[in-house]
């Protein structure tokens, strides 16, 4: 029961702090306005110049604003709803909560390490930390050995697992293609701008891609861990891809150049992820068979 209380506190802290951070990100103003800045790599970068994200490039600021909007209107409500359902011992609520916490962890890890420093830095660190430990507590609340009992035998494991492997490989190829010119030549990776490294690509290649591929393989083999990881990946994928789709739209509205692969693939992945979630929930039992909280 103590673990349940800790999880409740962490989730409420995440909901509160993320709401405050999103509101400031969306509605803060002031600053010198747009201007150009020459990076250490002699790349001329257009700086946003307004509000909380004034020191970020127009591209990253557009992504941040879109991410804040999605987090505020979808992420926070889903977090509260899934916590409520999980406290009712709903298995669907538990996997929704775990996947949503994965989204918050990924989001505020990227804010902590990618965004140019601003006065909300410590808030981003607190959100990253709270999301990490809430995610860990949520993962360990499952009885992993018996988790398969919560899924129907009709669950299309080959389709769901195959999709995860596919999306892992495609994201890996997309980002490796982006950084390849800087490995085999002296070109600076497209999108580096005035930042020090490719944080999102590093997180995806180091964490998301291998997790998606491994969870897909384990699910196809009907391994217990595959059911849990796949549930998390699919739910986290929807929230994250919805955020990315919003980022793409907002970047387009701000005149940011993007590759056609990014513009087409991520919204397409988002649509297929929604289909996967429907299939997952349709073949998931309502009540938790065994619960440790």
N, C-alpha and C positions, 0 to 999 in steps of 0.2 A: 504493500500500500504506500510506503514511503516513496518508492520509485514513481508511482503514479502521481503523487503530489509534486515531486520534482519536475516531472514532465509537464504538468499543468502550468506550473510557475514559469518554466522556460518558454512554453508556447505563448503564454500571455505577454511575457516580456518581448518576444519576437514580434507579436502582433502590434503592440504599442509602439515600440521603437521604429519598426518598419513603416508604420503609418505616419509617424512624425517625419522620418527621413524622406518618404515619398512626397509628402505635402510640401516640404521645403524644396525638394528637387523640382517639383512641378511649378510652384508659384513664387519662388524667390526671384528677385530681379536686381537691377543695379549693376554697375560695372562699366567698363569703357566701350563696350560694344565690339562687334567683329573687327578683327585685325589680323595681319599676317605675321608669322614668326618663322625664322629660318632655323631648322633643327641642326644638331651636330653633324648630321649626314647631308647637310646642305639641301634639305627638302623644305620647300616653302609650304608651311601648314597654315590653314585658316583656323583661327582660334574663335571659339563661340563668343566669349566676352560678356556673358550675362549670368546673373544669379549664382547659385551654388556651383554650377559647372563652368564658370567663366574662364577658367584656365585650361579647360579641355578643348580638344579640336571640335569642329562642328560635327564631325562624324560621331565621335564618342559621346558628345553632349546629346545628340539626337537619339542615340541608343539609350542613354541614361534616362532621358525624359520618357521615352516609350516604355522602358522597363519599369520605371516608377508608376506609370499609369496602369500597366498590367498587374503589378504587384498590389496596388491599391484596390483595384476593382475586382480582381480575380484571386490573387494570391492570399491576401489577408482573410477575405470571407471564406475561402476554401480551407484555410488553416483552422479557423474557428469552428467551421462546420464539421470537419473531419475529427477534431478533438472531441467535440460533443458526441459524435457517433461512436468514437472509440471508447469513450467513457460508458457508453451503453453496451459495451462488449460486442460491438459490430465489427466483424472481421473486415468488411469493406471499408469501414471507417478507419481501422488500423492501418490498412495498406494505403489509403488515401492520405492519412496523416504522415506516414513515413515518406511517401513520394513527394508530398508538398514540402516537408522539411528538407528534403534533398534539393528542391528548387531554391529555397531560401539560403541554404548553405552555399550552393554554387553562385547564386546572385551576389551575396555579400562578400564572398571570397574574391570575386572579380572586382567589386567596388573597392575592397581594401587594397588590392595589389595593382589594379590598373588605373583607376581614376587619379587625376592629379590631386595633390593634397588639398583638402578643404576642412572647414571647422567641424564637419560631421565625421571625420576620420575615426575618432574613438567610438562613435555610434556604429559605424560599419564594422569595426573590430568586435564590439560587443554582440552585434547581430550574427557575425560569423561564428563566434565562440558559442553563443547560445544555440544557434542552429546545429552546430557540430554535436554538442552534447545531447541535445534533444533528439537528434537523428540517431545517435548511438543508443540512447535509452529506448527509443522506439523500435529499433532493430532487435535489441535484446529482449523486448517484451514478447516476441513471437516464440512459440514452441517449434523451432525449425524442424526437428525430426519428424513431427507430425503435421507439418504445414500442408502437406498434400491432401489431407483429409478435408481441407476447406475449399478444395477445387473439384469441379465436376470432371468425370472421366472424359467428357465431351470437349473439354478445353482444347482448342486447336494449337497444341504446343509447337508443331512444325511451322505453322504460319507465323505465330508470335515470335518463336525463337529465331526463325529465318529472317524475319524483319529486323530484329535487333542486331543480328550479325551483319545484315546488309547495311543498315544505317551506320553501324560502327565502322565498317569498311569504307563507306562513302565519305563520311566525315573525315576519316583518317586520310584518304586520298586527296580530299579537297584541301585540307590544311598542309599536307606534305607538298602538294603542288604549289601552294602559296610560298612556302619557305625554301623550296628546292633551288631557285635562282641564287639565293644568298649562300647556299652551301657549295654549289659548283662554280660560282662566280663571285664577283664583288658587288652585285646588286643588293640594295637594301630591300627587304621584304615589303611588298605593297601593303599599306595600312599601318606601318610602324609609326609614321608621322614623327612627333616629338617625344614619343614614349621610349622607355629603355628596352623593352622586350615585348614579345607577343604573348601576353598573359592568357588570353582566352584559348589560343591555339595550344599553349602548354598544358592548360587544365584539361582540354578536350583530349589531346593525344595521350596524356599521362594518366587520366582517370576515366573519362567518359567512354572513350573508344574501347579500351580493354574490358571495362565493366560490361558494356553492351554486348561485346562479342562473347565473353565468358558466360554471361547470364543466358544468352541465347543458346549456347551449346549445352549448358546444364539443364535448361528447360526442355530442349528436344530430347535429352536423355532422361527426363523426368526425375532429375536429382532434386532433393528437397531445397537446397540453396538456390536452385534455378527458379523455383516458384516465387521465392521472396525477392530475389534480385530483379527478376523480370517485372514484378509488380511495381517495384520502386522505379525502375528505369522507364517504364511506360508512363506512369503518372508524372514523374519528374520531367519526362520528355515533352508531355503535352503542355505543362506550365511553362517550361523553358522555351519550347518552339513557338508558343503563342507570343511570348515576350520577344523572341527574335523576329517573328513575322511583323509585330508592331514596330520593332526597330527598323526593319527594312522599309516599311511604309514611311516612317518619319524621316529616315535618311533620304529617301526619294523626294519627299516634300522639301527637304533642305538642300537639294541639289548635289547630294553626295554620290560619287561614282561607285558602283558596285559591280561585281562580276555577275554575269547571267546565271552562273551555276548557283551562287548564293541566293539570288532573287527567286529562282525556280525551285531549287531543292528544298530549302528550309520550309516554305509554306506547304509543299507537297508532303514532306515528312510529318508536318503538323497534322494534316488531314488523315494520313494513314495511322498516326499515333492515336487519334480520336477513335478510329475504327477499332484499333487494338484494345483500347480501354473499354469500349462497349462489349467486345467479345470477352474480355477478362472479367468484367463485373457480371455479365450475364451468366458466366460459368463459375461464379464465386458464391459460396454460402453466406448467409446473412450473419449468423452467430459464430463466434470464435469457438473452435472445438476445445482448445486448451489455452489458457491464458495465464501468464505469470505476473501480470501487474497486480 
